[in-house]
Amino acid sequence: MNHLSSTLVLCDLDHLLLGADGNLTQVVRDVLQLFVRRGGRFTVFSQRTPRAVRSIPVSYTHLTLPTILLV
């Protein structure tokens, strides 16, 4: 049963997901993987340009919805 299937989480890259070094911490990666495995839907938003977001050395394979970029 996907008890989180109706749950959508949007996270700001800069103020929530990325650590001081600009990367996802292992704890954040683990939590996101667990959330998605349990049926949760997840995406990010950012005020960075699309080019700047793509340059972040992070795998976005855990995203289950399109990303929102406010430019």
N, C-alpha and C positions, 0 to 999 in steps of 0.2 A: 504494500500500500504506500503510495506516494503522498504522505500527509502534508508535505510542503509544496505540492504541485500548484496551489493557488497563491503561493508567496513569491513576490517579486522584490528583490533587493537591488537598489541602485547605490553605488558608492563613488565618491569623489576620489580620483586617483591620488591627488596631492595631499589631501588632508586626512585620509583614512587608510588607504591600502598600501601606499609606498612608504618604506622606512626612510630614515635620514640619508641612506646611501642611494635612494632612488629605486630600490628593488623591493619586491614582495618578500616578507619574512617567511620562513618555513611554517610558522604557526598560521599565518594568514593563508598560505597555500593549502595547508591541511584542512583548515576550517572550510574554505571554499569548495574543496573537493568533496568533503563530507556533505555539505549543504546541497550541492548539485546532485550527488548520488542519491540523496533522499528526495529528489524531485523539485528542489527549489530552483527558481529562475533568477539569474544574476547577470548584471551588466554594469558598466562604469560610465561615468560622465566626467568631462574635463573642460576647462576653459583653454587648454592648450590647443595649438593648431593640430590638425590631423598628422602632419609631418612629425611634430614633436612627440605625439603619442606613439606613433609607430617606431620612433627612435628609442623608446624605453625598452631596455633589454628584458622583457617579461613575456612569457607565453600567455596568450589570451585564449587558450584552448578551453578554459573553464567557463568562458562566457557562453551563455545560452540564448542571449538576445543581442540585437544590434547595439553598438556603442553610441552614446550621445556626445557630440563634440560641439561646444558652444563657441563659435568663432565670431 
